[in-house]
Amino acid sequence: MSTDTQAIFLFIAALGCLLASLWGFWSPANRTIAGFHPGWLGLASFCFVFFWIAVKAGP
């Protein structure tokens, strides 16, 4: 994986984590599982996968 591709993956991960945190912060009525919305958890795990791929496929 080139450094450009790695940077794109890290950007997607960071953007997704930001969206997940904002979603979790501004939708308290939607919290269902242990205080967390299932979509929030899904988005956070999606970001973690992108982050993990970028770290493991380092230069």
CYANA upper distance limits for C-alpha pairs under 8 A (distance plus 0.5 A):
  1 MET  CA      5 THR  CA      6.70
  1 MET  CA      6 GLN  CA      6.91
  1 MET  CA     57 ALA  CA      6.38
  1 MET  CA     58 GLY  CA      7.28
  1 MET  CA     59 PRO  CA      7.23
  2 SER  CA      6 GLN  CA      6.66
  2 SER  CA     59 PRO  CA      7.07
  3 THR  CA      7 ALA  CA      6.50
  3 THR  CA     58 GLY  CA      8.16
  3 THR  CA     59 PRO  CA      6.96
  4 ASP  CA      8 ILE  CA      6.81
  5 THR  CA      9 PHE  CA      6.76
  6 GLN  CA     10 LEU  CA      6.70
  6 GLN  CA     54 ALA  CA      5.59
  6 GLN  CA     55 VAL  CA      8.37
  6 GLN  CA     57 ALA  CA      8.23
  6 GLN  CA     58 GLY  CA      7.70
  7 ALA  CA     11 PHE  CA      6.55
  7 ALA  CA     54 ALA  CA      8.23
  8 ILE  CA     12 ILE  CA      6.70
  9 PHE  CA     13 ALA  CA      6.71
  9 PHE  CA     50 PHE  CA      6.20
  9 PHE  CA     51 PHE  CA      7.12
  9 PHE  CA     53 ILE  CA      8.25
  9 PHE  CA     54 ALA  CA      6.36
 10 LEU  CA     14 ALA  CA      6.61
 10 LEU  CA     50 PHE  CA      7.29
 10 LEU  CA     51 PHE  CA      6.10
 10 LEU  CA     54 ALA  CA      6.80
 11 PHE  CA     15 LEU  CA      6.51
 12 ILE  CA     16 GLY  CA      6.45
 12 ILE  CA     47 CYS  CA      7.61
 12 ILE  CA     50 PHE  CA      7.65
 13 ALA  CA     17 CYS  CA      6.62
 13 ALA  CA     46 PHE  CA      8.29
 13 ALA  CA     47 CYS  CA      4.79
 13 ALA  CA     48 PHE  CA      7.11
 13 ALA  CA     49 VAL  CA      8.47
 13 ALA  CA     50 PHE  CA      6.04
 13 ALA  CA     51 PHE  CA      6.04
 14 ALA  CA     18 LEU  CA      6.69
 14 ALA  CA     47 CYS  CA      7.66
 15 LEU  CA     19 LEU  CA      6.76
 16 GLY  CA     20 ALA  CA      6.54
 16 GLY  CA     43 LEU  CA      7.16
 16 GLY  CA     44 ALA  CA      7.54
 16 GLY  CA     46 PHE  CA      8.32
 16 GLY  CA     47 CYS  CA      6.13
 17 CYS  CA     21 SER  CA      6.61
 17 CYS  CA     43 LEU  CA      7.76
 17 CYS  CA     44 ALA  CA      6.26
 17 CYS  CA     47 CYS  CA      6.56
 18 LEU  CA     22 LEU  CA      6.69
 19 LEU  CA     23 TRP  CA      6.47
 20 ALA  CA     24 GLY  CA      6.57
 20 ALA  CA     40 TRP  CA      5.81
 20 ALA  CA     41 LEU  CA      8.26
 20 ALA  CA     43 LEU  CA      6.40
 20 ALA  CA     44 ALA  CA      6.51
 21 SER  CA     25 PHE  CA      6.50
 21 SER  CA     40 TRP  CA      8.06
 22 LEU  CA     26 TRP  CA      6.53
 23 TRP  CA     27 SER  CA      6.47
 23 TRP  CA     40 TRP  CA      7.18
 24 GLY  CA     28 PRO  CA      7.44
 24 GLY  CA     31 ARG  CA      8.30
 24 GLY  CA     36 PHE  CA      7.46
 24 GLY  CA     37 HIS  CA      7.44
 24 GLY  CA     40 TRP  CA      6.55
 27 SER  CA     31 ARG  CA      7.61
 30 ASN  CA     36 PHE  CA      8.37
 30 ASN  CA     37 HIS  CA      6.32
 31 ARG  CA     35 GLY  CA      5.48
 31 ARG  CA     36 PHE  CA      5.14
 31 ARG  CA     37 HIS  CA      4.82
 31 ARG  CA     38 PRO  CA      8.32
 32 THR  CA     36 PHE  CA      6.23
 32 THR  CA     37 HIS  CA      5.89
 32 THR  CA     38 PRO  CA      7.78
 33 ILE  CA     37 HIS  CA      6.69
 33 ILE  CA     38 PRO  CA      7.24
 36 PHE  CA     40 TRP  CA      7.27
 36 PHE  CA     41 LEU  CA      7.51
 37 HIS  CA     41 LEU  CA      7.09
 38 PRO  CA     42 GLY  CA      6.65
 39 GLY  CA     43 LEU  CA      6.55
 40 TRP  CA     44 ALA  CA      6.65
 41 LEU  CA     45 SER  CA      6.70
 42 GLY  CA     46 PHE  CA      6.61
 43 LEU  CA     47 CYS  CA      6.80
 44 ALA  CA     48 PHE  CA      6.76
 45 SER  CA     49 VAL  CA      6.78
 46 PHE  CA     50 PHE  CA      7.15
 47 CYS  CA     51 PHE  CA      6.66
 48 PHE  CA     52 TRP  CA      6.47
 49 VAL  CA     53 ILE  CA      6.66
 50 PHE  CA     54 ALA  CA      6.73
 51 PHE  CA     55 VAL  CA      6.70
 52 TRP  CA     56 LYS  CA      6.47
 53 ILE  CA     57 ALA  CA      6.43
 54 ALA  CA     58 GLY  CA      6.74
